[in-house]
């Protein structure tokens, strides 16, 4: 069997990935703008329901939102659980893998504040994350775990 540049058999790549490059693999999961914006809203805007996510300033189409949420659930970045307060609603929660993306989003925000015309109002979170650095990121991630993982653990403990 022929080998690719990484020394792995070519059959390994035929599992649907363009390559096994770590950057490529990450971008295949969270590399489009809508997915990153959904993650942003789950992390920083406290949005947890489909309708809340639909109301972002960027005006994501409902079919695109549904597709990206489904993909994030399949990839283990987000979970979907029934909302006990309304049987037709679902609550979306970040998993540990999703929460671990916070430093990536922080760095994107920091880069954008440096090189793009970011408004002070919309760049406030990125400015705070830049000023606080990794210690603040760890605190925000701990807060996200308390909010997002507690919901999931509470639901599974009842079942």
QUIBEL-V656744 format. One record per run of one state. SS is the DSSP state (helix for helix, strand for strand, loop for the rest). FROM is the first residue (numbers start at 1). LEN is the number of residues. If there is no record, write none. Layout:
ss: {SS:SS}
from: {FROM:FROM}
len: {LEN:LEN}
This chain:
ss: {loop:strand:loop:strand:helix:loop:helix:loop:helix:loop:helix:loop:helix:loop:strand:loop:strand:loop:helix:loop:helix:loop:helix:loop}
from: {1:3:4:9:10:14:22:31:33:45:50:55:62:75:78:83:90:95:96:100:102:116:124:159}
len: {2:1:5:1:4:8:9:2:12:5:5:7:13:3:5:7:5:1:4:2:14:8:35:1}
